Amino acid sequence: MTSLLSIQNLSVSFSVGSEMQKVVSDVSFSIDKGETIGLVGESGSGKSVTARSIMQLLSPNAHIHPESKIVYLGKELLTNSEKEMRSIRGKDIGMIFQDPMTSLNPTMTLGKQITETLRFHEKLSAKEAEKRAKEIMEHVGINQVDYRYTQYAHEFSGGMRQRMMIAMALACNPSLIIADEPTTALDVTIQAQILNLLKDIQKKFGTAIILITHDFGVVANMCDKVVVMKDGHVVEKGDTLSVFENPVDDYTKMLLSAIPNLHQAKSEKSLAKLTEIHSGKRDVLLEVSQLQKEFPYGRNQTVKAVDQLSFQIYRGETLGLVGESGSGKSTTGRTILRLHEPDDGETLFEGFDINHLNPSELKSMRKHMQMIFQDPYASLNPRMKIQDIIGESLDIHGLAKNKKERNERVAELLDLVGLQTSYAQRFPHEFSGGQRQRIGIARALAVNPEFIVLDEPLSALDASIQSQIVDLLEDLQEKLGLTYLFIAHDLAMVKQISDRIAVMYNGKIVELADSEELFSNPIHPYTKKLLSAIPIPDPTYEATRSSVSETIAELESYEGHTFKEVAPYHWVYC
């Protein structure tokens, strides 16, 4: 049987100045109709360059070597003109890009962007294209389509933008979809819905999928075959079950071992910490009571992002705060630090009410409370050297007497987070995502804080880099006596790092328990929904697991009125 798409000896180089840099070397694999292949590897392994070569969407300085072949339905694609490729892109081969914010046109309504594809390839009238576009939007789980159709990309959440990207890729029922990290920035429940959506489409239309990912849980859930890439080379390939059960290459083994294990018991140290918390031996560092934050929404409406929230964080612990996009997690973290001004409620830090501090007192308090942001690309000033990014807070709070002392402290902080001291003279663009996140951690530590809010600090990183950062954070907590509020949507990682976990839904905490207890005995339907959506890196388990829709039905019929203790140290909104 002829393959739908066959890649043979693909090699790609990029010209950098006067040099040629090879980033993909002799990559070969094929995909049949209706099949899903997982292209797996860390950032820089050549996955996306391989995928973009199929579509001929590489930058002008890219050079595909002459021995390379990409054959689609028996026709060589690399000899196609740009005009011929335009008729294939979108119609025969669709692509879902990793970052929907940079892939969607900010000047066009989202409805117009879908209809543009339909009118170009399907030759539909404006009215027919609009009707079809709205049907596709509903199909990918977007509600209020008449209103959403007229909106722009910046008015959508990350998850909703990704759904629009998928809708655009599906518009013309292509025979092959290339999905480049399509669920990386999404919550587990949205991820589960997107993966189920892709599976349904595949079943209905016999669509083949090349799924580029670094998440082995997603591979186990979706893929028939796996191709593992490292430094531009294919190091291992085979059917999914064989690769998971009997990995041959050391790199594949390393990737599989970096996945957080949901069934791994908490360490003795963590259990001892919880015993101290529950027996009253640890004092409360931060106490939040009836915290409220609203934002204007639409015409004369407000949305309660944080709704009468109350919880405590004990000295030296890590409290995980989990929930989907829009549940109010990040707003909670920012409102505690007064990066958003609270509308009501009280936030006591070591007994001081932060919400009533004047600007001068708040500046002084900032030394004790810091934040590490989600996106290490956006949170570092691209014009400043690392020396000044980290040193700026030392200047603001007068923590270095002179330049020599400042430079020594920056070097000490870089060393503390596992970076070379010589990196101080570089700019942010010269670093990988994981290194940038380490710089963000060093910046937060510069003022010797006691409490740090970590807002999705791992979501942009590969699994192996994530585990390194988690190890670093745990090491720093022990060394410096830090207390963390760890905000995330990756529950497996949250379980690994957190002592207790609070689950947020619609601005409220609906369940709060010790980490182990929450995972072994979830009570609120929303918690069950989150846990049932986690893709497990086990193809046999994924093939037999039950659908998330059962827990969604339970959640829709559930009403909560009061927060009460249902088991020792286990609180539920019920």
C-alpha positions in Angstrom: 0.0 0.0 0.0 1.3 3.5 -0.9 1.8 5.7 2.1 -0.2 9.0 2.3 3.1 10.9 3.0 6.6 9.6 2.9 9.7 11.5 4.1 13.0 10.2 2.9 16.5 11.4 3.9 15.3 14.9 4.9 18.2 17.2 5.8 17.8 20.9 6.4 20.4 23.6 7.1 20.2 27.2 7.9 22.6 29.9 6.8 23.8 31.9 9.9 26.1 34.6 8.7 28.6 32.9 6.4 28.1 29.5 8.0 25.6 26.7 7.3 24.2 25.0 10.3 22.5 21.6 9.9 19.5 21.2 12.1 17.8 18.1 10.6 19.8 15.2 9.3 18.6 12.2 7.2 15.1 12.0 8.8 12.9 9.3 7.3 9.4 8.1 8.2 6.0 7.6 6.5 2.4 7.9 7.5 -0.6 6.0 6.1 -4.2 7.3 5.7 -6.0 7.5 9.1 -2.8 6.9 11.1 -1.3 9.1 13.9 2.4 9.4 14.2 3.9 11.1 17.3 7.1 13.2 16.5 8.7 13.5 20.0 11.7 15.3 21.3 12.9 18.3 23.3 13.0 21.9 22.0 15.7 22.1 19.3 15.5 18.5 18.3 14.2 19.4 14.8 10.6 18.4 15.1 9.0 21.6 14.0 11.6 22.1 11.2 10.7 18.7 9.9 7.0 19.5 9.9 7.4 22.9 8.3 9.5 21.3 5.5 6.4 19.3 4.5 4.4 22.5 4.1 7.4 24.5 2.7 7.0 27.1 5.5 10.6 27.5 6.4 12.4 30.8 6.7 14.3 32.3 3.7 17.7 31.3 5.1 16.7 27.6 5.2 18.2 25.2 2.7 16.7 21.7 2.1 19.5 19.3 0.9 19.1 17.8 -2.6 18.9 14.2 -1.5 15.7 15.0 0.6 12.4 13.7 -0.6 8.9 14.4 0.6 6.2 12.5 -1.3 2.5 13.1 -0.8 0.1 10.8 -2.6 2.8 9.8 -5.0 3.8 13.4 -5.8 7.1 15.0 -4.8 6.3 18.2 -2.8 9.8 19.7 -2.8 9.7 20.4 -6.5 6.4 22.3 -6.2 6.2 26.0 -6.9 4.8 28.4 -4.2 1.5 28.6 -6.2 1.2 24.8 -6.2 1.9 24.6 -2.5 -0.7 27.3 -1.8 -3.4 25.0 -3.3 -2.2 22.1 -1.1 -1.9 24.1 2.2 -5.1 24.1 4.1 -7.0 22.0 1.5 -5.0 18.7 1.4 -2.6 19.3 4.4 -3.7 21.4 7.3 -1.5 22.7 10.1 -2.2 23.6 13.7 0.6 25.8 15.0 1.9 25.8 18.6 1.3 29.5 19.4 -2.1 30.6 18.2 -1.5 34.2 19.2 1.3 34.6 16.7 -0.4 32.4 14.1 -3.7 34.3 13.9 -4.0 37.6 12.2 -4.6 40.3 14.9 -6.2 42.7 12.4 -8.9 40.3 11.1 -11.9 38.9 12.9 -11.6 35.2 13.6 -14.7 34.4 11.4 -13.1 36.2 8.5 -9.9 34.1 8.9 -11.9 30.8 8.6 -14.1 32.0 5.7 -11.0 33.2 3.8 -9.7 29.6 3.7 -13.1 28.2 2.7 -13.6 30.8 -0.1 -10.1 30.3 -1.5 -10.2 26.5 -1.6 -13.9 25.6 -1.7 -15.0 28.6 -3.8 -18.0 29.1 -1.5 -20.1 32.3 -1.5 -19.7 34.6 1.5 -23.0 33.4 3.0 -22.2 29.7 2.6 -18.7 30.2 3.9 -20.1 32.0 7.0 -22.6 29.2 7.7 -19.8 26.5 7.3 -17.4 28.5 9.5 -19.9 28.7 12.3 -20.6 24.9 12.0 -16.9 24.2 12.3 -16.5 26.6 15.3 -19.3 24.7 17.1 -17.7 21.4 16.2 -14.5 22.4 18.0 -16.4 23.4 21.1 -16.8 27.2 20.7 -20.2 28.5 22.0 -22.0 31.8 21.2 -20.7 31.4 17.6 -22.6 34.4 16.2 -20.9 36.7 18.7 -17.5 34.9 18.7 -17.4 34.9 14.8 -17.1 38.8 15.0 -14.3 38.8 17.6 -10.6 39.3 17.2 -7.8 36.9 18.5 -6.9 39.1 21.5 -10.5 38.7 22.8 -10.1 34.9 23.1 -8.3 32.9 25.9 -5.4 30.7 24.9 -7.5 27.6 24.8 -10.2 29.3 22.7 -7.5 30.6 20.3 -6.2 27.1 19.9 -9.7 25.8 19.1 -9.9 28.5 16.4 -6.6 27.3 15.0 -8.0 23.8 14.8 -11.2 25.0 13.2 -9.1 26.7 10.5 -7.0 23.6 9.9 -10.2 21.4 9.6 -12.1 23.9 7.4 -11.5 22.0 4.2 -11.4 18.4 5.5 -7.7 17.8 4.7 -6.4 14.2 4.5 -3.4 15.1 6.7 -3.1 17.4 9.7 0.2 18.4 11.1 -0.4 19.4 14.8 2.7 21.2 16.2 2.4 21.1 20.0 -1.4 21.8 19.7 -2.1 21.3 23.4 1.1 22.6 25.1 -0.5 25.8 26.5 -3.9 24.2 27.4 -5.4 22.9 30.6 -5.7 19.1 31.0 -9.5 19.1 30.5 -9.3 21.3 27.4 -6.3 19.2 26.2 -8.4 16.0 26.6 -11.3 17.6 24.7 -8.9 18.7 21.9 -7.4 15.2 21.7 -10.8 13.6 21.6 -11.9 16.1 19.0 -8.9 15.2 16.8 -9.7 11.5 17.3 -13.3 12.0 16.3 -12.3 13.9 13.2 -9.8 11.1 12.3 -12.6 8.5 12.7 -15.1 10.5 10.7 -12.9 11.6 7.8 -10.0 9.1 7.9 -7.6 12.0 8.5 -3.9 11.2 9.2 -2.2 13.2 11.9 1.4 14.0 12.5 1.4 15.1 16.2 4.5 17.0 17.3 4.8 17.0 21.1 7.1 16.6 24.1 4.3 15.0 26.2 4.5 11.2 26.3 1.1 11.1 27.9 -0.4 12.7 24.8 1.6 10.2 22.7 0.2 7.3 24.7 -3.3 8.7 24.2 -3.2 9.5 20.5 -0.4 7.8 18.5 -0.1 4.5 16.6 3.6 5.1 16.0 6.4 7.2 17.6 9.4 8.9 16.0 11.9 10.1 18.6 14.2 13.0 17.6 17.3 14.4 19.2 19.6 17.0 17.7 18.0 16.7 14.3 18.4 12.9 14.1 15.8 10.2 14.5 17.1 8.1 17.4 14.2 5.7 17.7 11.0 4.8 15.9 8.4 2.1 16.2 4.8 1.4 17.2 3.8 3.2 20.4 3.4 0.2 22.7 6.9 -1.2 21.8 8.7 2.1 22.3 7.0 2.6 25.7 7.5 -0.9 27.0 10.9 -1.5 25.6 12.8 1.7 24.7 16.1 1.1 23.1 17.9 4.5 22.9 19.2 6.1 26.1 17.6 9.4 25.1 14.1 7.8 24.8 14.7 6.2 28.2 15.6 9.6 29.7 12.5 11.3 28.2 10.2 8.6 29.6 11.9 8.7 33.0 11.4 12.5 33.2 7.6 12.2 33.2 6.1 12.9 36.6 4.7 9.7 38.1 1.2 10.2 39.5 1.5 7.0 41.6 4.8 7.9 43.2 4.4 8.3 47.0 5.4 11.6 48.7 8.8 11.7 50.3 9.4 11.2 54.1 10.4 14.8 54.2 7.2 16.1 52.7 5.1 13.8 55.0 7.0 15.1 58.0 6.2 18.7 56.9 2.5 17.9 56.7 2.6 16.4 60.2 4.1 19.6 61.5 1.5 21.7 59.7 -1.5 19.7 61.0 -0.1 19.5 64.5 0.3 23.3 64.7 4.1 23.3 64.8 4.3 25.5 61.7 2.9 29.0 61.9 0.7 30.6 59.1 2.8 32.9 56.9 0.0 34.1 54.6 -3.7 34.2 55.4 -6.3 35.2 52.8 -9.9 36.0 53.9 -12.9 36.7 51.7 -10.7 38.0 48.9 -12.6 39.3 45.9 -11.6 40.7 42.5 -14.0 41.6 39.7 -13.2 42.7 36.1 -15.5 44.5 33.7 -16.9 42.2 31.0 -19.0 43.1 28.0 -21.5 46.0 28.4 -22.1 47.0 32.0 -21.2 43.5 33.3 -18.5 42.2 35.6 -17.0 38.8 36.0 -15.9 37.6 39.5 -12.4 36.3 38.8 -11.8 35.7 42.6 -15.0 35.1 44.6 -14.8 35.3 48.4 -11.6 33.3 48.6 -10.2 32.2 51.9 -7.1 30.0 52.6 -3.9 29.8 54.6 -0.3 29.0 53.6 2.1 27.7 56.2 5.7 28.7 56.5 8.0 26.5 54.4 5.2 24.7 52.6 4.2 24.6 48.9 0.5 25.1 48.3 -0.5 24.1 44.8 -3.3 26.0 43.2 -4.9 24.2 40.2 -7.7 24.8 37.8 -8.4 25.5 34.2 -7.8 28.8 32.3 -10.3 31.4 33.6 -10.7 29.7 37.0 -9.1 32.6 38.7 -5.7 31.0 39.7 -3.4 33.7 38.2 -5.7 36.5 39.3 -5.5 35.1 42.9 -1.7 35.1 42.8 -1.5 38.7 41.4 -4.2 40.0 43.8 -2.3 38.6 46.8 0.8 40.5 45.7 -1.4 43.6 44.7 -0.4 43.5 41.1 -4.2 43.6 40.8 -5.9 45.8 43.4 -8.4 43.7 45.4 -12.0 44.8 45.5 -12.6 43.3 48.9 -11.2 41.0 51.5 -8.0 40.7 53.6 -4.5 39.4 52.9 -2.4 39.0 56.0 1.3 38.4 55.5 3.0 37.7 58.9 0.0 39.5 60.4 0.3 42.6 58.3 -2.7 43.5 56.1 -1.1 44.0 52.7 -4.3 45.4 51.2 -4.1 48.6 53.3 -0.4 49.4 52.8 0.5 52.7 51.1 2.9 52.8 48.1 6.0 53.2 50.2 5.1 50.4 52.6 4.1 48.2 49.7 7.5 48.8 48.1 9.2 47.6 51.3 6.9 44.6 51.5 7.8 43.6 47.9 11.2 42.4 49.3 9.4 39.7 51.2 7.0 38.6 48.5 8.1 37.9 44.9 6.7 36.4 41.7 8.0 34.1 39.0 6.0 34.5 35.8 4.7 32.0 33.3 6.4 33.1 30.2 10.2 33.4 30.5 10.2 35.0 27.0 7.9 37.9 27.9 8.9 38.6 31.5 12.6 39.5 30.8 13.4 42.8 29.2 15.0 42.0 25.8 17.1 45.2 25.9 18.8 44.5 29.2 21.7 42.3 30.0 21.1 39.5 32.6 23.4 41.5 34.9 20.9 44.4 35.0 17.7 42.2 34.9 18.8 40.6 38.2 20.6 43.6 39.5 17.7 46.0 39.0 15.8 44.8 42.2 19.1 45.2 44.2 19.2 48.8 43.0 15.5 49.5 43.8 15.7 48.1 47.3 19.3 49.4 48.0 20.7 45.9 48.7 24.1 46.5 47.2 26.5 49.2 48.4 28.5 49.5 45.2 28.9 48.0 41.7 31.4 45.4 42.9 28.9 44.1 45.6 26.1 44.2 43.0 28.1 42.1 40.5 29.1 39.6 43.2 25.5 39.2 44.3 24.4 38.6 40.6 27.1 36.0 40.1 26.1 34.3 43.4 22.5 34.2 42.3 23.3 32.8 38.8 25.4 30.1 40.5 22.6 29.4 42.9 20.2 28.6 40.0 22.7 26.5 38.2 23.9 29.0 35.5 27.4 30.1 34.6 28.4 33.4 36.1 29.7 34.6 32.7 26.0 34.6 31.5 25.6 37.9 33.3 26.9 39.7 30.2 24.4 38.2 27.8 20.9 39.2 26.7 17.7 37.1 27.1 17.5 36.0 23.5 20.8 34.1 23.8 19.2 31.6 26.2 16.8 28.6 26.0 13.4 28.6 27.7 14.7 26.6 30.6 17.7 28.9 31.1 15.4 32.0 30.9 13.2 30.5 33.6 16.3 30.0 35.8 17.1 33.7 35.3 13.5 34.6 36.3 14.0 32.5 39.5 17.4 34.3 40.2 15.7 37.7 39.8 13.0 36.7 42.3 15.5 35.5 44.8 17.7 38.7 44.5 15.8 40.4 47.4 15.8 37.4 49.7 12.1 36.9 49.8 10.3 34.5 52.2 7.3 33.9 49.9 7.1 33.4 46.1 4.1 33.1 43.8 5.0 30.8 40.9 2.6 31.4 38.1 2.7 28.4 35.7 6.5 28.5 35.7 6.9 25.2 33.8 4.2 25.3 31.1 6.6 26.5 28.3 9.2 23.9 29.1 10.1 20.4 28.0 9.4 17.5 30.4 13.1 16.9 31.2 13.7 20.7 31.7 10.5 20.8 33.9 11.9 18.1 36.2 15.2 20.0 36.5 13.4 23.2 37.4 11.2 21.4 40.0 14.4 19.9 41.5 15.9 23.3 41.6 12.8 24.9 43.3 12.7 22.1 45.9 16.4 22.5 46.6 16.1 26.3 46.9 13.1 25.9 49.3 15.1 23.7 51.6 18.2 25.8 51.4 16.6 29.2 51.8 13.4 28.3 53.8 11.1 29.6 51.1 7.3 29.3 51.0 5.6 28.8 47.6 2.2 29.3 46.1 2.6 27.1 43.0 0.0 27.9 40.3 -0.4 25.4 37.5 -2.7 23.3 35.3 -0.3 20.3 35.1 -1.6 18.2 37.9 1.1 15.6 37.7 3.8 18.2 38.3 1.7 19.9 41.0 1.4 16.6 42.9 5.2 16.2 42.7 6.0 19.6 44.2 3.1 20.5 46.5 2.4 19.6 50.1 -1.2 20.6 49.9 -3.4 21.4 46.8 -6.3 23.8 46.4 -8.6 23.3 43.4 -10.2 26.4 41.9 -13.3 26.6 39.8 -15.2 29.8 38.8 -13.3 32.0 41.2 -13.8 29.7 44.2 -11.7 27.0 45.9 -13.9 23.9 45.6 -11.5 21.4 47.2 -8.4 21.6 49.5 -6.5 18.6 50.8 -3.0 17.1 51.3 -1.5 16.3 47.9 -1.7 12.5 48.3 -5.2 12.6 49.7 -6.6 14.8 46.9 -5.3 12.4 44.2 -6.4 9.2 46.0 -9.8 10.5 47.2 -11.1 13.4 45.0 -14.6 14.3 46.1 -15.8 17.4 44.1 -16.8 16.6 40.5 -14.6 19.3 39.2 -11.5 17.7 40.8 -12.6 14.4 39.4 -12.9 16.0 36.0 -9.4 17.4 36.2 -7.9 14.1 37.3 -9.7 12.0 34.7 -8.4 14.3 32.0 -4.6 13.8 32.8 -3.1 11.8 29.9 -1.1 8.9 31.5 2.1 7.8 29.7 0.9 4.2 29.3 -0.7 3.2 25.9 -2.5 0.2 27.4 -4.1 2.3 30.1 -5.0 5.1 27.6 -6.7 2.6 25.3 -9.1 1.5 28.1 -9.7 4.6 30.1 -13.2 6.1 30.6 -14.3 9.3 29.0 -14.0 12.7 30.7 -17.7 13.4 29.7 -19.0 11.3 32.6 -17.4 13.6 35.1 -18.5 16.7 33.2 -22.1 15.4 33.5 -21.7 14.9 37.2 -20.2 18.5 37.6 -23.1 20.1 35.7 -25.7 18.6 38.1 -23.6 19.5 41.2 -24.4 22.5 43.5 -22.2 23.8 46.3 -23.2 26.1 49.1 -20.7 25.8 51.9 -17.0 24.8 52.4 -16.7 22.0 55.0 -14.3 19.4 56.2 -15.3 16.0 54.9 -12.3 14.1 56.2 -9.3 15.1 58.3 -7.7 18.2 56.6 -9.8 17.6 53.5 -12.2 20.5 52.7 -14.8 20.5 49.9 -17.3 23.1 48.7 -20.5 21.1 48.9 
